Amino acid sequence: MKIEVKKPTQEELEKLNVKNWPIWECEVSEFDWEYDEDEQCYFLEGKVKVVTDKEEVEIQKGDFVKFPKGLKCKWIVYEKVRKHYHLG
């Protein structure tokens, strides 16, 4: 299972209707997480490292990220996160 990170174009964001997705926020913290659904998200602000048993991924403002269902990981939040997200 791999985390996908990319810098999307404005056109890609509009096509996905990202601005109408719900927003999730998180303060500086560390926590374990398991995805019970696929998640796509777009980081409006923040900086995190997501650690799995196979990789460490740095994510920051402007990144579009896909987390696969079943992924177990640890989030290390360095700067407050604000992101749009979509499950399923």
VENZI-V882741 format. One record per pair of residues at least 12 apart in sequence whose ideal C-beta (glycine too) atoms are under 7 Angstrom apart, sorted by the first residue. I is the first residue (numbers start at 1). J is the second residue. D is the distance in whole Angstrom. If there is no record, write none. Layout:
# VENZI-V882741
i,j,d
I,J,D
I,J,D
This chain:
# VENZI-V882741
i,j,d
1,68,5
1,70,6
1,71,5
3,50,6
3,55,7
3,57,5
3,65,6
3,67,6
4,65,7
4,66,4
5,57,6
5,59,6
5,63,5
5,65,5
6,64,5
7,62,6
7,63,7
8,64,4
13,42,7
18,42,5
18,84,5
21,84,4
21,85,6
21,86,5
22,85,6
23,82,6
23,83,7
23,84,6
24,83,6
24,85,5
25,81,6
25,82,5
26,77,6
26,80,7
26,81,5
27,80,6
28,77,5
28,78,7
28,79,7
28,80,6
29,77,5
30,74,7
30,75,7
30,76,5
31,75,5
32,74,5
33,73,6
33,75,6
34,72,5
35,67,5
35,68,7
35,69,6
35,70,7
35,71,5
36,69,7
37,69,6
37,87,5
37,88,5
38,68,6
38,69,5
38,88,6
39,67,5
39,85,6
39,87,5
40,66,5
40,86,5
41,65,5
41,83,5
41,84,6
41,85,4
42,64,5
42,83,6
42,84,5
43,59,6
43,60,6
43,61,5
43,62,7
43,63,5
43,81,7
43,83,5
44,61,7
44,82,5
44,83,6
44,84,7
45,61,5
45,80,7
45,81,7
45,82,5
46,60,7
46,61,6
46,77,7
46,79,5
46,80,6
46,81,3
46,82,6
47,60,5
47,78,5
47,79,4
48,75,6
48,76,6
48,77,5
48,78,6
48,81,6
49,76,5
50,73,5
50,75,6
51,73,6
51,74,5
51,76,7
52,71,7
52,72,7
52,73,5
